[in-house]
């Protein structure tokens, strides 16, 4: 495909690299890449480039890194580039002066089947809520977040043991192909945008995908096993579900949980009570069974399989204390 459109591509994290790569490999003309400013990190606060910036540098693409998207200097530079079309993948909210600029519009790739899961964390919430399917959607940006007319979408199954990380990687590849298909359809004027309100028969049935905060990550051991497993899967590998163990002396240990198995059964233990041999397995009682921990991480430590964790963290009477 030899694309004549002058495209400005906007994105920052790893999820946005695959669509950009797909466009380049299929002959699309990328007039510029707009990405976030480099971030100071580490003890020396050395500036670190985000994944899209690294990719753009490697491929010799023009790069803009505005701190302020309303800056007159940035807006003037964007007008000089004169894009026909803008594509947004995992970037920040655009002011109207930016998304209204191209004559063919600005479209976004979203990791859900809109109008479901509007928001910052659609992959996480789809798994947390136990969805068996999700997908990717391209839509034209408008004044409100994730509400513009849909151009294309593709449904994707969510597998029973899939984590947010697994689903992220799958949607990244499928989304890249959808971005390319969307560009082709726009170039050929071969698409029919669908207003989202047509798909929203009952707004009370819509599920949102707000940003994940620490309060969302704490495990509720009073819940059912299936919900707890979905919660752990939906936050793996980042930011990760966690729980707190407290010793009889009042010392708290925060443990992130990345992988688990569930076992549905009747028992007499209280939710949150620990069952372990101290060597090879650690299970936590929940309302309708047990959660068997498989991979965990103590604060400031590496991830460990549960056997390694038990060998290196002798808790003795702590087991009797249960979890908080």
C-alpha positions, 0 to 999 in steps of 0.5 A, spaced: 500 500 500 502 506 497 499 511 502 498 518 499 496 521 506 500 525 510 499 522 517 501 525 524 501 519 529 500 520 537 502 515 542 507 514 548 507 507 551 509 500 548 502 499 546 502 504 541 509 502 537 505 496 534 500 500 530 506 505 528 510 499 525 504 496 521 503 503 518 510 504 516 511 497 513 505 498 509 508 504 506 504 509 510 507 516 510 508 519 517 509 526 517 511 526 524 510 523 531 508 526 537 509 523 543 510 525 551 517 529 553 522 524 556 521 522 563 527 523 568 528 516 572 533 513 576 537 515 582 541 520 577 534 522 574 537 521 567 532 522 562 528 516 559 525 515 552 518 512 552 517 506 547 514 510 541 520 515 541 525 510 541 522 507 535 521 514 532 528 515 533 530 508 530 526 509 524 528 517 522 521 520 523 520 527 525 518 527 533 515 533 537 514 532 544 510 538 547 509 539 554 503 543 553 498 541 547 495 548 547 502 551 546 502 556 540 509 554 538 507 547 538 500 548 534 504 553 529 509 547 528 503 542 527 500 547 522 506 547 518 506 539 518 499 540 515 496 533 516 491 530 512 489 525 518 491 524 525 492 517 529 492 517 536 494 510 540 495 511 548 496 518 548 493 524 552 487 528 551 487 533 545 484 540 545 479 541 540 485 546 536 489 539 535 484 534 533 480 538 529 486 540 524 486 535 519 481 535 514 480 528 514 479 528 522 483 525 528 481 517 530 483 513 536 484 506 537 481 504 544 482 497 547 475 495 548 468 494 544 466 501 545 461 504 547 463 499 553 469 500 557 470 507 556 476 510 560 483 509 561 484 502 563 479 498 559 483 491 558 484 491 566 477 492 567 474 487 562 478 481 566 476 484 573 469 484 571 470 477 568 468 478 561 469 473 556 470 477 550 472 484 548 476 487 542 479 494 539 475 500 536 477 505 532 473 512 532 473 519 531 475 523 536 470 529 539 469 533 545 468 528 550 472 522 552 471 515 548 464 517 545 466 519 538 463 516 531 465 508 531 469 507 524 471 499 525 472 494 531 474 487 532 471 482 537 477 478 541 475 472 546 478 473 553 481 466 555 479 463 562 487 464 564 489 470 561 492 476 564 491 483 563 498 483 560 497 477 556 490 481 553 494 487 552 499 484 547 494 480 543 490 487 543 496 490 541 497 486 535 490 486 533 489 493 534 495 495 529 492 491 523 485 495 525 489 501 525 491 500 518 484 497 515 482 504 518 487 508 514 485 504 508 478 505 509 478 513 510 483 514 504 478 510 499 472 514 503 470 507 504 467 507 511 460 509 514 461 512 521 456 509 527 454 514 532 455 511 539 448 513 541 445 508 536 449 502 540 447 505 547 440 502 548 440 502 555 446 507 558 445 503 565 448 497 562 455 501 560 461 499 564 466 504 565 474 503 565 477 508 570 484 509 571 486 504 576 488 506 583 491 503 589 485 502 592 482 498 586 488 493 587 487 491 594 484 484 595 477 482 598 477 475 601 470 476 603 468 475 595 467 469 591 473 465 588 472 467 581 471 474 582 478 474 586 481 470 581 479 475 575 481 481 580 488 478 580 488 476 573 486 483 571 491 487 575 497 482 572 503 484 571 501 491 573 499 494 578 498 488 581 493 485 586 495 485 593 494 483 600 496 484 607 499 479 612 500 482 619 504 478 625 501 477 632 506 483 633 503 488 629 508 488 623 505 488 616 507 485 610 504 487 603 504 482 598 503 482 591 499 476 587 500 475 580 498 468 579 493 463 582 488 458 582 481 457 585 478 451 588 471 451 589 469 447 595 465 448 602 469 449 608 469 451 615 475 457 615 473 464 615 475 468 609 482 470 609 484 465 613 491 462 611 492 454 610 499 452 608 504 446 610 509 452 610 513 449 604 510 448 598 503 451 598 499 457 601 492 457 600 487 463 602 480 461 604 474 465 601 467 465 601 466 459 597 473 455 596 480 457 596 485 461 592 491 457 591 497 462 591 502 461 585 506 467 584 507 473 589 512 478 591 514 481 597 515 489 597 522 490 595 523 483 593 523 479 586 517 475 584 517 468 587 514 462 586 510 460 592 515 454 594 521 459 594 517 464 597 515 459 603 522 457 604 525 464 604 520 467 609 519 463 615 512 466 618 511 461 624 505 464 628 504 469 622 500 463 619 495 463 624 494 471 624 491 470 617 490 476 612 487 483 613 
